[in-house]
Amino acid sequence: MGKNTFGIVKAVGLELPGVEAAIRYDGSTVLKADGVFVAGMASHGSAEPDSLVVRVDLEERERLLEDAPGTYYITDYYSPYPLVLVRLSQLNRDALHDLLSVSRRLALEKTRRRRQEGRDRQEGRDRPEG
């Protein structure tokens, strides 16, 4: 992709169903699906400039780090979370689209899990004891 800005990421992300741009507490723009983080520019000082942070599952992250260490990386700050850092200069538009699609799917799965857990708790409270 060459020298990138979040504008390209935003344009590609907004092509995906249910993805919207939102403003974080620090004023930066992120992409969310159903209110759950999908992607944003890495803001922690441990990240390289022009790095994107996206949601991935931990097994997939290990595969990405092994298969393409020039594109994907992780720092100690981000490692506890299901995220990976991406050097935008190493991605083309198709690869970005695929990456954001996977991140969107994971965000929506998280939303579904939260809703189900809420229903389960509600049903447990509404049941008569006995």
N, C-alpha and C positions, 0 to 999 in steps of 0.2 A: 504494500500500500504506500510505501514511501513515508514522507513526513505527514503524520496524521493529526487530526484534531478530533475531539469528541463529536464534532458535527457529522463526520462520516459514520461513526458508530451509531449515533442517534438516528440518522437517516435509514441505515440498514435495520436497526432494531425496531423502528416504528413500522416497518413493513410487516412485522410479525403480528398475528392476531393477539389482541389483548395487552400488548406492550405499550406503555406510556412513559413519557418523560416526567420526572419529578425533580424538585429542588431539595437537596440535602440541607441539613442544619448549617453547613459551612458555606452555602450558596452555590455549590457545584451541582451540575445536572447528573442524574443517574437514570437508568432505565429500570422500570418495575413492571411486574405482571401481577395483577390482582393485589397490589400493595406490597409485594415482596421483591426485594432486590434481585435484579438480573445482572446488571453491569454498570460500571462507572470507572472514571479515571482513578487510578491509585493515588491516594493523597498522603499516605504515610511516608516519612522520610526514608524508610528502608527500601522503597520501590524506586526503580530506575525511572527517569523522565519518560513521558509518553507511554506509560504502561497502563493497560486496561486491567481491571480486576473483574473476573466473572465467576459465577457460581458453577461449581462442578462437584460431582461426588468424589470422595477421596480415592477410590480405586481408579477412576478415570484420570484424576490428577496425576497419580503415579505413572500411569501409562504416557500421558502427555509429556511429563518431565523427562521420562526415559527416551521417548521417541523423537522429541524435538526440543532439546534443551536450549537451542538458540532462539526459540520462539517463546517457550513457556518456562516460568521459573516461580519460585516461592521464597519468601523471606521468613525469618522467625516470627515476625509480627503477624503475618497472615496465615502461618501454618496450622494453627488450631482450628481454622474455619474451613468449610467446604468451598474453597475459592482457589483460583490460580491466577497468577499475574501473566500478562501477555505483552510481549514487545510488539506494539502495533506496526512498527516498520517491517515486521516479518510476515504480516498477514496480507492476503489479497481479499477482495470483497467477498468471494464465495466462501473462503475459510472463515471470515468474520461472520457471515450469515449462519453458517453451520454451528459455530461456537455459540452465538447468541440464541439459536434455536434450542440447543441443548440446555443452556442456562435458563431459558424461559420455561421449558418443560419441568425442570427441577424446581423452579420457583412455584409453579402451579401445583406440583405434587406437595410441596410444603404447605400451601394454602389448603389443599384438600385434607391433609393430615390434621391440621389445626382445627378445621371445621368438624371433622369426625370426632376428634378428641373432645371438643366442646359439646357435641351432641351426646357423646357417651357420658360425660360428666353430668349433663342436664338430665338425662334419663335416669342416672343413678340417684339423683336428688329427688326426682319426682316419684320414684317407686315407694309404695308404702312399705314400712318395715314389718317384718313378721316372719 
